[in-house]
Amino acid sequence: MRSLVLRTLGGLVAAGLGLGVAAAPATAAATNEFRLTAGNAVGYGTYQQMMSIPERPVPPISITGTLAARSLWRCAVIQVGRSGPADGLEWQTVGRHCGPGRTSFRAQANYMFRAVNPPVRLCAGWNVNQAERGRRCDLYRPPAN
């Protein structure tokens, strides 16, 4: 009888630990993921806060993802915001794609003025230059710290 109780108790503890481990990454991933759509292009990925040590500092934000398009005659760009002159917002292109298919991108960014997390946007156009002008865009604003 005693071994049956111990086995049952052990099984319940293992199941509880398994559920706790499985639930933790799902909630963390949901807050860091983004999905943008502009025209026939889709951009999706993760937006993560990085940890740094004083001996080897790294930019505090890491953005990785994929840019996918279906149209043969369109282009799309992924851009990350940064502080410009006089506290303005400038867009830096970190990924570009033309035609059907996929392209992966990776970027590291610093905080903007007033320690604001930089936004990410996906823009579409007939060519890369037109997409970079930012007329047809979708914007992702990360949550505040």
LOGU-835725 format. One record per residue (C-alpha): residue number from 1; x, y, z; residue in three letters. Coordinates in steps of 0.25 Angstrom, whole numbers. Example, Ala and Ser with C-alpha at 12.3 -4.5 7.8 and 13.67 -1.06 7.14 Angstrom:
BEGIN
<r><seq>1</seq><east>49</east><north>-18</north><up>31</up><type>ala</type></r>
<r><seq>2</seq><east>55</east><north>-4</north><up>29</up><type>ser</type></r>
This chain:
BEGIN
<r><seq>1</seq><east>0</east><north>0</north><up>0</up><type>met</type></r>
<r><seq>2</seq><east>11</east><north>10</north><up>4</up><type>arg</type></r>
<r><seq>3</seq><east>18</east><north>8</north><up>-10</up><type>ser</type></r>
<r><seq>4</seq><east>5</east><north>11</north><up>-17</up><type>leu</type></r>
<r><seq>5</seq><east>3</east><north>24</north><up>-9</up><type>val</type></r>
<r><seq>6</seq><east>18</east><north>28</north><up>-12</up><type>leu</type></r>
<r><seq>7</seq><east>17</east><north>25</north><up>-27</up><type>arg</type></r>
<r><seq>8</seq><east>4</east><north>33</north><up>-28</up><type>thr</type></r>
<r><seq>9</seq><east>10</east><north>44</north><up>-21</up><type>leu</type></r>
<r><seq>10</seq><east>22</east><north>44</north><up>-29</up><type>gly</type></r>
<r><seq>11</seq><east>14</east><north>44</north><up>-42</up><type>gly</type></r>
<r><seq>12</seq><east>6</east><north>56</north><up>-37</up><type>leu</type></r>
<r><seq>13</seq><east>18</east><north>64</north><up>-34</up><type>val</type></r>
<r><seq>14</seq><east>24</east><north>60</north><up>-48</up><type>ala</type></r>
<r><seq>15</seq><east>12</east><north>64</north><up>-55</up><type>ala</type></r>
<r><seq>16</seq><east>11</east><north>78</north><up>-47</up><type>gly</type></r>
<r><seq>17</seq><east>26</east><north>81</north><up>-51</up><type>leu</type></r>
<r><seq>18</seq><east>23</east><north>77</north><up>-65</up><type>gly</type></r>
<r><seq>19</seq><east>11</east><north>87</north><up>-66</up><type>leu</type></r>
<r><seq>20</seq><east>19</east><north>98</north><up>-59</up><type>gly</type></r>
<r><seq>21</seq><east>31</east><north>97</north><up>-69</up><type>val</type></r>
<r><seq>22</seq><east>22</east><north>96</north><up>-81</up><type>ala</type></r>
<r><seq>23</seq><east>14</east><north>108</north><up>-77</up><type>ala</type></r>
<r><seq>24</seq><east>25</east><north>117</north><up>-74</up><type>ala</type></r>
<r><seq>25</seq><east>31</east><north>118</north><up>-88</up><type>pro</type></r>
<r><seq>26</seq><east>18</east><north>120</north><up>-94</up><type>ala</type></r>
<r><seq>27</seq><east>14</east><north>133</north><up>-86</up><type>thr</type></r>
<r><seq>28</seq><east>28</east><north>139</north><up>-89</up><type>ala</type></r>
<r><seq>29</seq><east>28</east><north>136</north><up>-104</up><type>ala</type></r>
<r><seq>30</seq><east>14</east><north>142</north><up>-105</up><type>ala</type></r>
<r><seq>31</seq><east>19</east><north>156</north><up>-100</up><type>thr</type></r>
<r><seq>32</seq><east>31</east><north>156</north><up>-109</up><type>asn</type></r>
<r><seq>33</seq><east>26</east><north>152</north><up>-122</up><type>glu</type></r>
<r><seq>34</seq><east>21</east><north>161</north><up>-133</up><type>phe</type></r>
<r><seq>35</seq><east>14</east><north>159</north><up>-147</up><type>arg</type></r>
<r><seq>36</seq><east>13</east><north>170</north><up>-157</up><type>leu</type></r>
<r><seq>37</seq><east>5</east><north>171</north><up>-170</up><type>thr</type></r>
<r><seq>38</seq><east>7</east><north>181</north><up>-182</up><type>ala</type></r>
<r><seq>39</seq><east>2</east><north>179</north><up>-196</up><type>gly</type></r>
<r><seq>40</seq><east>5</east><north>164</north><up>-199</up><type>asn</type></r>
<r><seq>41</seq><east>17</east><north>164</north><up>-189</up><type>ala</type></r>
<r><seq>42</seq><east>17</east><north>158</north><up>-175</up><type>val</type></r>
<r><seq>43</seq><east>28</east><north>160</north><up>-165</up><type>gly</type></r>
<r><seq>44</seq><east>28</east><north>152</north><up>-152</up><type>tyr</type></r>
<r><seq>45</seq><east>38</east><north>149</north><up>-141</up><type>gly</type></r>
<r><seq>46</seq><east>43</east><north>152</north><up>-127</up><type>thr</type></r>
<r><seq>47</seq><east>46</east><north>164</north><up>-119</up><type>tyr</type></r>
<r><seq>48</seq><east>55</east><north>161</north><up>-107</up><type>gln</type></r>
<r><seq>49</seq><east>62</east><north>169</north><up>-96</up><type>gln</type></r>
<r><seq>50</seq><east>77</east><north>165</north><up>-95</up><type>met</type></r>
<r><seq>51</seq><east>85</east><north>164</north><up>-82</up><type>met</type></r>
<r><seq>52</seq><east>99</east><north>170</north><up>-82</up><type>ser</type></r>
<r><seq>53</seq><east>111</east><north>169</north><up>-73</up><type>ile</type></r>
<r><seq>54</seq><east>120</east><north>181</north><up>-72</up><type>pro</type></r>
<r><seq>55</seq><east>132</east><north>174</north><up>-78</up><type>glu</type></r>
<r><seq>56</seq><east>125</east><north>171</north><up>-91</up><type>arg</type></r>
<r><seq>57</seq><east>113</east><north>181</north><up>-93</up><type>pro</type></r>
<r><seq>58</seq><east>103</east><north>177</north><up>-104</up><type>val</type></r>
<r><seq>59</seq><east>91</east><north>186</north><up>-109</up><type>pro</type></r>
<r><seq>60</seq><east>79</east><north>183</north><up>-100</up><type>pro</type></r>
<r><seq>61</seq><east>69</east><north>179</north><up>-111</up><type>ile</type></r>
<r><seq>62</seq><east>70</east><north>168</north><up>-120</up><type>ser</type></r>
<r><seq>63</seq><east>60</east><north>166</north><up>-132</up><type>ile</type></r>
<r><seq>64</seq><east>60</east><north>153</north><up>-141</up><type>thr</type></r>
<r><seq>65</seq><east>50</east><north>149</north><up>-151</up><type>gly</type></r>
<r><seq>66</seq><east>46</east><north>145</north><up>-165</up><type>thr</type></r>
<r><seq>67</seq><east>40</east><north>154</north><up>-176</up><type>leu</type></r>
<r><seq>68</seq><east>31</east><north>147</north><up>-186</up><type>ala</type></r>
<r><seq>69</seq><east>25</east><north>151</north><up>-199</up><type>ala</type></r>
<r><seq>70</seq><east>16</east><north>145</north><up>-209</up><type>arg</type></r>
<r><seq>71</seq><east>15</east><north>156</north><up>-220</up><type>ser</type></r>
<r><seq>72</seq><east>25</east><north>155</north><up>-232</up><type>leu</type></r>
<r><seq>73</seq><east>26</east><north>170</north><up>-234</up><type>trp</type></r>
<r><seq>74</seq><east>26</east><north>176</north><up>-220</up><type>arg</type></r>
<r><seq>75</seq><east>37</east><north>178</north><up>-209</up><type>cys</type></r>
<r><seq>76</seq><east>36</east><north>180</north><up>-194</up><type>ala</type></r>
<r><seq>77</seq><east>46</east><north>185</north><up>-184</up><type>val</type></r>
<r><seq>78</seq><east>47</east><north>183</north><up>-168</up><type>ile</type></r>
<r><seq>79</seq><east>51</east><north>195</north><up>-161</up><type>gln</type></r>
<r><seq>80</seq><east>55</east><north>198</north><up>-147</up><type>val</type></r>
<r><seq>81</seq><east>53</east><north>212</north><up>-141</up><type>gly</type></r>
<r><seq>82</seq><east>64</east><north>220</north><up>-134</up><type>arg</type></r>
<r><seq>83</seq><east>66</east><north>234</north><up>-128</up><type>ser</type></r>
<r><seq>84</seq><east>69</east><north>244</north><up>-139</up><type>gly</type></r>
<r><seq>85</seq><east>73</east><north>259</north><up>-138</up><type>pro</type></r>
<r><seq>86</seq><east>65</east><north>268</north><up>-128</up><type>ala</type></r>
<r><seq>87</seq><east>58</east><north>255</north><up>-122</up><type>asp</type></r>
<r><seq>88</seq><east>52</east><north>251</north><up>-136</up><type>gly</type></r>
<r><seq>89</seq><east>49</east><north>237</north><up>-140</up><type>leu</type></r>
<r><seq>90</seq><east>58</east><north>231</north><up>-152</up><type>glu</type></r>
<r><seq>91</seq><east>56</east><north>217</north><up>-158</up><type>trp</type></r>
<r><seq>92</seq><east>68</east><north>208</north><up>-161</up><type>gln</type></r>
<r><seq>93</seq><east>65</east><north>197</north><up>-171</up><type>thr</type></r>
<r><seq>94</seq><east>70</east><north>183</north><up>-165</up><type>val</type></r>
<r><seq>95</seq><east>64</east><north>174</north><up>-175</up><type>gly</type></r>
<r><seq>96</seq><east>58</east><north>175</north><up>-190</up><type>arg</type></r>
<r><seq>97</seq><east>52</east><north>165</north><up>-199</up><type>his</type></r>
<r><seq>98</seq><east>46</east><north>166</north><up>-213</up><type>cys</type></r>
<r><seq>99</seq><east>38</east><north>155</north><up>-221</up><type>gly</type></r>
<r><seq>100</seq><east>32</east><north>143</north><up>-215</up><type>pro</type></r>
<r><seq>101</seq><east>39</east><north>135</north><up>-204</up><type>gly</type></r>
<r><seq>102</seq><east>45</east><north>138</north><up>-190</up><type>arg</type></r>
<r><seq>103</seq><east>57</east><north>145</north><up>-184</up><type>thr</type></r>
<r><seq>104</seq><east>62</east><north>144</north><up>-170</up><type>ser</type></r>
<r><seq>105</seq><east>67</east><north>157</north><up>-162</up><type>phe</type></r>
<r><seq>106</seq><east>74</east><north>160</north><up>-149</up><type>arg</type></r>
<r><seq>107</seq><east>76</east><north>173</north><up>-143</up><type>ala</type></r>
<r><seq>108</seq><east>81</east><north>179</north><up>-130</up><type>gln</type></r>
<r><seq>109</seq><east>76</east><north>192</north><up>-125</up><type>ala</type></r>
<r><seq>110</seq><east>78</east><north>202</north><up>-114</up><type>asn</type></r>
<r><seq>111</seq><east>68</east><north>209</north><up>-106</up><type>tyr</type></r>
<r><seq>112</seq><east>62</east><north>222</north><up>-112</up><type>met</type></r>
<r><seq>113</seq><east>61</east><north>235</north><up>-104</up><type>phe</type></r>
<r><seq>114</seq><east>55</east><north>234</north><up>-90</up><type>arg</type></r>
<r><seq>115</seq><east>58</east><north>219</north><up>-90</up><type>ala</type></r>
<r><seq>116</seq><east>47</east><north>216</north><up>-100</up><type>val</type></r>
<r><seq>117</seq><east>48</east><north>202</north><up>-107</up><type>asn</type></r>
<r><seq>118</seq><east>49</east><north>205</north><up>-122</up><type>pro</type></r>
<r><seq>119</seq><east>37</east><north>201</north><up>-131</up><type>pro</type></r>
<r><seq>120</seq><east>38</east><north>191</north><up>-143</up><type>val</type></r>
<r><seq>121</seq><east>31</east><north>194</north><up>-156</up><type>arg</type></r>
<r><seq>122</seq><east>28</east><north>186</north><up>-169</up><type>leu</type></r>
<r><seq>123</seq><east>27</east><north>194</north><up>-181</up><type>cys</type></r>
<r><seq>124</seq><east>23</east><north>190</north><up>-195</up><type>ala</type></r>
<r><seq>125</seq><east>25</east><north>197</north><up>-209</up><type>gly</type></r>
<r><seq>126</seq><east>28</east><north>194</north><up>-224</up><type>trp</type></r>
<r><seq>127</seq><east>43</east><north>194</north><up>-221</up><type>asn</type></r>
<r><seq>128</seq><east>52</east><north>195</north><up>-208</up><type>val</type></r>
<r><seq>129</seq><east>53</east><north>211</north><up>-209</up><type>asn</type></r>
<r><seq>130</seq><east>38</east><north>213</north><up>-210</up><type>gln</type></r>
<r><seq>131</seq><east>36</east><north>203</north><up>-198</up><type>ala</type></r>
<r><seq>132</seq><east>47</east><north>210</north><up>-190</up><type>glu</type></r>
<r><seq>133</seq><east>39</east><north>223</north><up>-191</up><type>arg</type></r>
<r><seq>134</seq><east>28</east><north>217</north><up>-182</up><type>gly</type></r>
<r><seq>135</seq><east>15</east><north>220</north><up>-189</up><type>arg</type></r>
<r><seq>136</seq><east>9</east><north>206</north><up>-187</up><type>arg</type></r>
<r><seq>137</seq><east>13</east><north>201</north><up>-174</up><type>cys</type></r>
<r><seq>138</seq><east>9</east><north>193</north><up>-161</up><type>asp</type></r>
<r><seq>139</seq><east>15</east><north>197</north><up>-148</up><type>leu</type></r>
<r><seq>140</seq><east>19</east><north>188</north><up>-136</up><type>tyr</type></r>
<r><seq>141</seq><east>21</east><north>196</north><up>-123</up><type>arg</type></r>
<r><seq>142</seq><east>27</east><north>188</north><up>-112</up><type>pro</type></r>
<r><seq>143</seq><east>21</east><north>188</north><up>-98</up><type>pro</type></r>
<r><seq>144</seq><east>27</east><north>198</north><up>-88</up><type>ala</type></r>
<r><seq>145</seq><east>37</east><north>193</north><up>-78</up><type>asn</type></r>
